[in-house]
Amino acid sequence: MSPYAKRKSWSKETTSRASGVVRSGQLGFLRTSKYFSVPKGTLDRYVKDTFRSSDELTNVHLGRTLILPNGLENKLV
């Protein structure tokens, strides 16, 4: 099994709820990450990044950056 198989297997709602729990001080990072099944590093980044909204943090594209816009790529296909 690849070490990358579990990459981004948690939902946006779960991540938002988990970061809210940590920000409110109900639980710490480690317990919250285990309870919500969100990696501690990801949760840490979401809680500490106060400049971007939770939607901006959760709508991250994995993989290489796109060169062509999606509409143009679909036209070419």
C-alpha positions as CSV (number, residue, x, y, z in Angstrom):
1,M,0.0,0.0,0.0
2,S,1.3,3.4,-1.0
3,P,2.1,5.9,1.8
4,Y,0.0,8.5,-0.2
5,A,-3.2,6.4,-0.3
6,K,-4.8,8.3,2.6
7,R,-4.0,11.7,1.2
8,K,-6.8,14.2,1.7
9,S,-9.4,11.5,2.7
10,W,-11.2,13.8,5.2
11,S,-14.0,16.1,4.3
12,K,-14.1,19.9,4.3
13,E,-16.9,20.0,6.9
14,T,-14.9,17.7,9.3
15,T,-11.8,19.9,9.0
16,S,-13.8,23.1,9.6
17,R,-15.5,21.6,12.7
18,A,-12.2,20.3,14.0
19,S,-10.5,23.6,13.7
20,G,-13.4,25.3,15.4
21,V,-13.1,22.9,18.4
22,V,-9.4,23.7,18.7
23,R,-9.9,27.4,18.3
24,S,-12.6,27.4,21.1
25,G,-10.2,25.6,23.4
26,Q,-12.4,22.5,24.0
27,L,-9.7,20.0,22.9
28,G,-6.1,20.1,22.0
29,F,-4.6,19.5,18.6
30,L,-3.7,15.8,19.2
31,R,-7.1,14.7,20.6
32,T,-9.0,16.7,18.0
33,S,-7.0,15.2,15.2
34,K,-7.7,11.7,16.5
35,Y,-11.4,12.3,17.2
36,F,-12.1,13.8,13.7
37,S,-9.5,11.7,11.8
38,V,-7.8,14.8,10.4
39,P,-3.9,14.9,10.4
40,K,-2.4,17.0,13.2
41,G,-0.3,18.9,10.7
42,T,-3.3,19.8,8.6
43,L,-5.3,20.8,11.7
44,D,-2.4,22.9,12.9
45,R,-2.1,24.8,9.6
46,Y,-5.9,25.5,9.5
47,V,-6.0,26.8,13.0
48,K,-2.9,29.0,12.8
49,D,-3.7,30.5,9.3
50,T,-6.1,33.3,10.3
51,F,-5.6,35.3,7.1
52,R,-7.5,32.9,4.8
53,S,-11.0,31.6,5.3
54,S,-11.7,27.9,5.9
55,D,-13.1,27.7,2.3
56,E,-9.8,28.9,0.9
57,L,-7.9,26.4,3.0
58,T,-10.1,23.4,2.1
59,N,-10.3,24.1,-1.7
60,V,-6.7,23.2,-2.3
61,H,-5.8,21.5,-5.6
62,L,-3.6,18.5,-5.1
63,G,-1.0,17.7,-7.7
64,R,0.7,19.8,-10.4
65,T,-0.5,23.3,-11.3
66,L,-2.7,23.6,-14.3
67,I,-1.3,25.3,-17.4
68,L,-4.6,25.5,-19.4
69,P,-7.9,26.6,-17.9
70,N,-10.4,23.7,-17.6
71,G,-12.7,25.1,-20.3
72,L,-9.9,25.2,-22.9
73,E,-8.7,21.8,-21.9
74,N,-12.2,20.4,-22.3
75,K,-12.5,22.1,-25.8
76,L,-9.3,20.5,-26.9
77,V,-10.4,17.0,-25.8
